[in-house]
Amino acid sequence: MSDMTALLEPGMLVTHPDMPDWGVGQVQSNIGGRVTVNFPDEGKVVIDGTRIGLVPLFESDP
């Protein structure tokens, strides 16, 4: 699990680096590096945080 994945908590907003068309998703859970994210254009997706580094969005991000 990457350091960034370990920091993801429910409610945080993220994007998938390889699937920008999925839009901005909201983290639902992060258990053992398996992150469940609800994307508006893809639905609920479980992502292996050891393989994909989700990109968190912060308030200052556009």
Backbone as XML, in Angstrom:
<?xml version="1.0"?>
<chain id="A" units="angstrom">
  <residue number="1" name="MET">
    <atom name="N" x="0.852" y="-1.173" z="0.000"/>
    <atom name="CA" x="0.000" y="0.000" z="0.000"/>
    <atom name="C" x="0.891" y="1.227" z="0.000"/>
  </residue>
  <residue number="2" name="SER">
    <atom name="N" x="0.576" y="2.193" z="-0.871"/>
    <atom name="CA" x="1.384" y="3.408" z="-0.928"/>
    <atom name="C" x="1.077" y="4.297" z="0.272"/>
  </residue>
  <residue number="3" name="ASP">
    <atom name="N" x="1.999" y="5.193" z="0.562"/>
    <atom name="CA" x="1.788" y="6.124" z="1.676"/>
    <atom name="C" x="0.522" y="6.944" z="1.468"/>
  </residue>
  <residue number="4" name="MET">
    <atom name="N" x="0.262" y="7.351" z="0.224"/>
    <atom name="CA" x="-0.922" y="8.164" z="-0.059"/>
    <atom name="C" x="-2.200" y="7.351" z="0.148"/>
  </residue>
  <residue number="5" name="THR">
    <atom name="N" x="-2.191" y="6.107" z="-0.259"/>
    <atom name="CA" x="-3.377" y="5.256" z="-0.078"/>
    <atom name="C" x="-3.707" y="5.107" z="1.398"/>
  </residue>
  <residue number="6" name="ALA">
    <atom name="N" x="-2.682" y="4.989" z="2.228"/>
    <atom name="CA" x="-2.895" y="4.832" z="3.667"/>
    <atom name="C" x="-3.592" y="6.045" z="4.272"/>
  </residue>
  <residue number="7" name="LEU">
    <atom name="N" x="-3.462" y="7.207" z="3.633"/>
    <atom name="CA" x="-4.055" y="8.438" z="4.158"/>
    <atom name="C" x="-5.512" y="8.635" z="3.734"/>
  </residue>
  <residue number="8" name="LEU">
    <atom name="N" x="-5.979" y="7.846" z="2.776"/>
    <atom name="CA" x="-7.346" y="8.026" z="2.282"/>
    <atom name="C" x="-8.360" y="7.569" z="3.323"/>
  </residue>
  <residue number="9" name="GLU">
    <atom name="N" x="-9.335" y="8.433" z="3.572"/>
    <atom name="CA" x="-10.384" y="8.157" z="4.553"/>
    <atom name="C" x="-11.747" y="8.367" z="3.920"/>
  </residue>
  <residue number="10" name="PRO">
    <atom name="N" x="-12.781" y="7.729" z="4.472"/>
    <atom name="CA" x="-14.130" y="7.943" z="3.955"/>
    <atom name="C" x="-14.481" y="9.433" z="3.901"/>
  </residue>
  <residue number="11" name="GLY">
    <atom name="N" x="-15.099" y="9.798" z="2.785"/>
    <atom name="CA" x="-15.511" y="11.180" z="2.583"/>
    <atom name="C" x="-14.544" y="11.978" z="1.731"/>
  </residue>
  <residue number="12" name="MET">
    <atom name="N" x="-13.294" y="11.522" z="1.621"/>
    <atom name="CA" x="-12.314" y="12.245" z="0.812"/>
    <atom name="C" x="-12.654" y="12.110" z="-0.667"/>
  </residue>
  <residue number="13" name="LEU">
    <atom name="N" x="-12.304" y="13.136" z="-1.431"/>
    <atom name="CA" x="-12.531" y="13.136" z="-2.871"/>
    <atom name="C" x="-11.247" y="12.750" z="-3.585"/>
  </residue>
  <residue number="14" name="VAL">
    <atom name="N" x="-11.373" y="11.881" z="-4.595"/>
    <atom name="CA" x="-10.217" y="11.380" z="-5.331"/>
    <atom name="C" x="-10.539" y="11.265" z="-6.818"/>
  </residue>
  <residue number="15" name="THR">
    <atom name="N" x="-9.477" y="11.159" z="-7.623"/>
    <atom name="CA" x="-9.621" y="10.805" z="-9.028"/>
    <atom name="C" x="-8.757" y="9.583" z="-9.301"/>
  </residue>
  <residue number="16" name="HIS">
    <atom name="N" x="-9.128" y="8.834" z="-10.310"/>
    <atom name="CA" x="-8.354" y="7.665" z="-10.740"/>
    <atom name="C" x="-7.405" y="8.164" z="-11.828"/>
  </residue>
  <residue number="17" name="PRO">
    <atom name="N" x="-6.085" y="7.977" z="-11.665"/>
    <atom name="CA" x="-5.126" y="8.543" z="-12.620"/>
    <atom name="C" x="-5.264" y="8.001" z="-14.041"/>
  </residue>
  <residue number="18" name="ASP">
    <atom name="N" x="-5.778" y="6.793" z="-14.203"/>
    <atom name="CA" x="-5.909" y="6.200" z="-15.534"/>
    <atom name="C" x="-7.311" y="6.317" z="-16.116"/>
  </residue>
  <residue number="19" name="MET">
    <atom name="N" x="-8.261" y="6.798" z="-15.320"/>
    <atom name="CA" x="-9.652" y="6.872" z="-15.763"/>
    <atom name="C" x="-10.250" y="8.252" z="-15.456"/>
  </residue>
  <residue number="20" name="PRO">
    <atom name="N" x="-9.730" y="9.300" z="-16.050"/>
    <atom name="CA" x="-10.239" y="10.647" z="-15.739"/>
    <atom name="C" x="-11.712" y="10.837" z="-16.105"/>
  </residue>
  <residue number="21" name="ASP">
    <atom name="N" x="-12.199" y="10.052" z="-17.063"/>
    <atom name="CA" x="-13.601" y="10.174" z="-17.464"/>
    <atom name="C" x="-14.569" y="9.660" z="-16.399"/>
  </residue>
  <residue number="22" name="TRP">
    <atom name="N" x="-14.056" y="8.980" z="-15.358"/>
    <atom name="CA" x="-14.916" y="8.547" z="-14.257"/>
    <atom name="C" x="-15.327" y="9.721" z="-13.381"/>
  </residue>
  <residue number="23" name="GLY">
    <atom name="N" x="-14.609" y="10.829" z="-13.464"/>
    <atom name="CA" x="-14.921" y="12.001" z="-12.652"/>
    <atom name="C" x="-14.299" y="11.925" z="-11.268"/>
  </residue>
  <residue number="24" name="VAL">
    <atom name="N" x="-14.791" y="12.774" z="-10.394"/>
    <atom name="CA" x="-14.295" y="12.844" z="-9.017"/>
    <atom name="C" x="-15.125" y="11.904" z="-8.163"/>
  </residue>
  <residue number="25" name="GLY">
    <atom name="N" x="-14.445" y="10.988" z="-7.485"/>
    <atom name="CA" x="-15.138" y="10.016" z="-6.654"/>
    <atom name="C" x="-14.964" y="10.304" z="-5.179"/>
  </residue>
  <residue number="26" name="GLN">
    <atom name="N" x="-15.858" y="9.746" z="-4.382"/>
    <atom name="CA" x="-15.795" y="9.899" z="-2.932"/>
    <atom name="C" x="-15.438" y="8.553" z="-2.304"/>
  </residue>
  <residue number="27" name="VAL">
    <atom name="N" x="-14.391" y="8.569" z="-1.467"/>
    <atom name="CA" x="-13.959" y="7.356" z="-0.788"/>
    <atom name="C" x="-15.058" y="6.907" z="0.176"/>
  </residue>
  <residue number="28" name="GLN">
    <atom name="N" x="-15.425" y="5.625" z="0.078"/>
    <atom name="CA" x="-16.423" y="5.039" z="0.961"/>
    <atom name="C" x="-15.759" y="4.284" z="2.112"/>
  </residue>
  <residue number="29" name="SER">
    <atom name="N" x="-14.644" y="3.589" z="1.788"/>
    <atom name="CA" x="-13.900" y="2.851" z="2.813"/>
    <atom name="C" x="-12.484" y="2.588" z="2.321"/>
  </residue>
  <residue number="30" name="ASN">
    <atom name="N" x="-11.598" y="2.301" z="3.279"/>
    <atom name="CA" x="-10.220" y="1.944" z="2.982"/>
    <atom name="C" x="-9.811" y="0.887" z="3.999"/>
  </residue>
  <residue number="31" name="ILE">
    <atom name="N" x="-9.865" y="-0.363" z="3.586"/>
    <atom name="CA" x="-9.584" y="-1.477" z="4.489"/>
    <atom name="C" x="-8.436" y="-2.293" z="3.908"/>
  </residue>
  <residue number="32" name="GLY">
    <atom name="N" x="-7.307" y="-2.250" z="4.580"/>
    <atom name="CA" x="-6.149" y="-3.007" z="4.134"/>
    <atom name="C" x="-5.665" y="-2.639" z="2.752"/>
  </residue>
  <residue number="33" name="GLY">
    <atom name="N" x="-5.831" y="-1.380" z="2.367"/>
    <atom name="CA" x="-5.385" y="-0.935" z="1.052"/>
    <atom name="C" x="-6.386" y="-1.152" z="-0.060"/>
  </residue>
  <residue number="34" name="ARG">
    <atom name="N" x="-7.516" y="-1.771" z="0.260"/>
    <atom name="CA" x="-8.597" y="-1.910" z="-0.725"/>
    <atom name="C" x="-9.558" y="-0.745" z="-0.502"/>
  </residue>
  <residue number="35" name="VAL">
    <atom name="N" x="-9.559" y="0.157" z="-1.474"/>
    <atom name="CA" x="-10.306" y="1.407" z="-1.338"/>
    <atom name="C" x="-11.577" y="1.328" z="-2.174"/>
  </residue>
  <residue number="36" name="THR">
    <atom name="N" x="-12.716" y="1.514" z="-1.535"/>
    <atom name="CA" x="-13.986" y="1.564" z="-2.239"/>
    <atom name="C" x="-14.312" y="3.023" z="-2.494"/>
  </residue>
  <residue number="37" name="VAL">
    <atom name="N" x="-14.541" y="3.334" z="-3.771"/>
    <atom name="CA" x="-14.803" y="4.715" z="-4.184"/>
    <atom name="C" x="-16.091" y="4.735" z="-5.000"/>
  </residue>
  <residue number="38" name="ASN">
    <atom name="N" x="-16.931" y="5.732" z="-4.752"/>
    <atom name="CA" x="-18.147" y="5.918" z="-5.528"/>
    <atom name="C" x="-17.892" y="7.039" z="-6.533"/>
  </residue>
  <residue number="39" name="PHE">
    <atom name="N" x="-17.785" y="6.664" z="-7.825"/>
    <atom name="CA" x="-17.565" y="7.631" z="-8.899"/>
    <atom name="C" x="-18.899" y="7.967" z="-9.558"/>
  </residue>
  <residue number="40" name="PRO">
    <atom name="N" x="-19.142" y="9.247" z="-9.883"/>
    <atom name="CA" x="-20.441" y="9.630" z="-10.447"/>
    <atom name="C" x="-20.718" y="8.992" z="-11.809"/>
  </residue>
  <residue number="41" name="ASP">
    <atom name="N" x="-19.671" y="8.774" z="-12.604"/>
    <atom name="CA" x="-19.882" y="8.252" z="-13.952"/>
    <atom name="C" x="-19.547" y="6.766" z="-14.101"/>
  </residue>
  <residue number="42" name="GLU">
    <atom name="N" x="-19.133" y="6.124" z="-13.002"/>
    <atom name="CA" x="-18.775" y="4.701" z="-13.061"/>
    <atom name="C" x="-19.450" y="3.881" z="-11.973"/>
  </residue>
  <residue number="43" name="GLY">
    <atom name="N" x="-19.870" y="4.535" z="-10.908"/>
    <atom name="CA" x="-20.484" y="3.824" z="-9.798"/>
    <atom name="C" x="-19.457" y="3.436" z="-8.752"/>
  </residue>
  <residue number="44" name="LYS">
    <atom name="N" x="-19.814" y="2.473" z="-7.914"/>
    <atom name="CA" x="-18.951" y="2.039" z="-6.822"/>
    <atom name="C" x="-17.894" y="1.069" z="-7.354"/>
  </residue>
  <residue number="45" name="VAL">
    <atom name="N" x="-16.617" y="1.405" z="-7.069"/>
    <atom name="CA" x="-15.495" y="0.613" z="-7.560"/>
    <atom name="C" x="-14.558" y="0.316" z="-6.392"/>
  </residue>
  <residue number="46" name="VAL">
    <atom name="N" x="-14.091" y="-0.937" z="-6.296"/>
    <atom name="CA" x="-13.093" y="-1.311" z="-5.294"/>
    <atom name="C" x="-11.737" y="-1.317" z="-5.996"/>
  </residue>
  <residue number="47" name="ILE">
    <atom name="N" x="-10.797" y="-0.551" z="-5.457"/>
    <atom name="CA" x="-9.486" y="-0.365" z="-6.076"/>
    <atom name="C" x="-8.401" y="-0.889" z="-5.142"/>
  </residue>
  <residue number="48" name="ASP">
    <atom name="N" x="-7.487" y="-1.653" z="-5.715"/>
    <atom name="CA" x="-6.340" y="-2.163" z="-4.973"/>
    <atom name="C" x="-5.308" y="-1.043" z="-4.880"/>
  </residue>
  <residue number="49" name="GLY">
    <atom name="N" x="-5.170" y="-0.469" z="-3.705"/>
    <atom name="CA" x="-4.267" y="0.657" z="-3.485"/>
    <atom name="C" x="-2.801" y="0.312" z="-3.660"/>
  </residue>
  <residue number="50" name="THR">
    <atom name="N" x="-2.454" y="-0.975" z="-3.726"/>
    <atom name="CA" x="-1.064" y="-1.354" z="-3.976"/>
    <atom name="C" x="-0.734" y="-1.287" z="-5.457"/>
  </residue>
  <residue number="51" name="ARG">
    <atom name="N" x="-1.771" y="-1.227" z="-6.298"/>
    <atom name="CA" x="-1.563" y="-1.205" z="-7.747"/>
    <atom name="C" x="-1.916" y="0.132" z="-8.388"/>
  </residue>
  <residue number="52" name="ILE">
    <atom name="N" x="-2.873" y="0.830" z="-7.807"/>
    <atom name="CA" x="-3.333" y="2.103" z="-8.359"/>
    <atom name="C" x="-3.210" y="3.176" z="-7.291"/>
  </residue>
  <residue number="53" name="GLY">
    <atom name="N" x="-2.551" y="4.255" z="-7.620"/>
    <atom name="CA" x="-2.411" y="5.375" z="-6.687"/>
    <atom name="C" x="-3.478" y="6.426" z="-6.964"/>
  </residue>
  <residue number="54" name="LEU">
    <atom name="N" x="-4.562" y="6.365" z="-6.219"/>
    <atom name="CA" x="-5.620" y="7.365" z="-6.384"/>
    <atom name="C" x="-5.073" y="8.737" z="-6.037"/>
  </residue>
  <residue number="55" name="VAL">
    <atom name="N" x="-5.577" y="9.753" z="-6.720"/>
    <atom name="CA" x="-5.107" y="11.117" z="-6.516"/>
    <atom name="C" x="-6.125" y="11.880" z="-5.677"/>
  </residue>
  <residue number="56" name="PRO">
    <atom name="N" x="-5.748" y="12.238" z="-4.450"/>
    <atom name="CA" x="-6.700" y="12.984" z="-3.598"/>
    <atom name="C" x="-6.845" y="14.425" z="-4.075"/>
  </residue>
  <residue number="57" name="LEU">
    <atom name="N" x="-8.042" y="14.957" z="-3.908"/>
    <atom name="CA" x="-8.309" y="16.353" z="-4.217"/>
    <atom name="C" x="-8.510" y="17.105" z="-2.926"/>
  </residue>
  <residue number="58" name="PHE">
    <atom name="N" x="-7.949" y="18.296" z="-2.887"/>
    <atom name="CA" x="-8.077" y="19.132" z="-1.709"/>
    <atom name="C" x="-8.823" y="20.402" z="-2.085"/>
  </residue>
  <residue number="59" name="GLU">
    <atom name="N" x="-9.278" y="21.152" z="-1.099"/>
    <atom name="CA" x="-10.100" y="22.334" z="-1.366"/>
    <atom name="C" x="-9.474" y="23.315" z="-2.335"/>
  </residue>
  <residue number="60" name="SER">
    <atom name="N" x="-8.159" y="23.434" z="-2.330"/>
    <atom name="CA" x="-7.505" y="24.397" z="-3.221"/>
    <atom name="C" x="-7.368" y="23.881" z="-4.642"/>
  </residue>
  <residue number="61" name="ASP">
    <atom name="N" x="-7.637" y="22.571" z="-4.903"/>
    <atom name="CA" x="-7.542" y="22.010" z="-6.249"/>
    <atom name="C" x="-8.738" y="22.479" z="-7.064"/>
  </residue>
  <residue number="62" name="PRO">
    <atom name="N" x="-8.522" y="22.727" z="-8.368"/>
    <atom name="CA" x="-9.647" y="23.163" z="-9.229"/>
    <atom name="C" x="-10.628" y="22.047" z="-9.500"/>
  </residue>
</chain>
